[in-house]
Amino acid sequence: MSAENKDSKWGDLLAEAKRERAQREKSYREMALKLFPHVCGRCGREFSGKRLSELTVHHKDHNHDRNPPDGSNWELLCIYCHDNEHQRDEVAQAYGQEEARQEQKPTSTFKAFAGLADLLKDKN
């Protein structure tokens, strides 16, 4: 087999893998956007319209093939918080630690239904 044929074969395999990955990401991203409010799980920023593309799906266990339909392995993070999340893990590995986070509480203070009970009481 010539070097040109090998390069072509690898190029075809790489292109197919990229297409499959894009399709997989599209499906779980759409499901996550339907399940969760359009708010970053770390910084609490809200996203809508054109800025919705800045909201990413983060896999909590870093396994991109585990996509349960209830979304239990996902959280929506803005692109900045998502990058920060992965950078922390890389730095921790560089220093010989297993993981950077030890089940920390979310920093978001967003409460979608805060005060709803009081509003409903007033209407009765």
RAZIUR-V154696 format. One line per field, one symbol per residue. ss: DSSP state (~ for helix, > for strand, _ for the rest). psi: psi as a letter, one per 40 degrees, with the letter a starting at -180 (. if undefined). burial: I if it has 9 or more other ideal C-beta (glycine too) atoms within 8 Angstrom, else O. A space follows every 10 residues. Layout:
BEGIN
ss=???
psi=???
burial=???
END
This chain:
BEGIN
ss=__~~~~~~~~ ~~~~~~~~~~ ~~~~~~~~~~ ~~~~~___>_ _____>__~~ ~~~~>>>>>_ __________ ___>>>>>~~ ~~~~~~~~~~ ~~~~______ __________ _____~~~~~ ~~~_
psi=hidddddddd dddddddddd dddddddddd dddddiighh edeeiihibd edeehihhhd eeheehgiee eeeiihiidd dddddddddd ddddeeidid igfiiieheh hdfheddddd dde.
burial=OOOOOIOOOO OOOOOOOOOO OOOIIOIIIO IIIOOIOIII IIIIOOIOOO OIOOIIIIIO OOOOOOIOOO IOIIOIIIIO IIOIIOOIIO IIOOOOOOOO OOOOOOOIOO OOOOOOOOOO OOOO
END
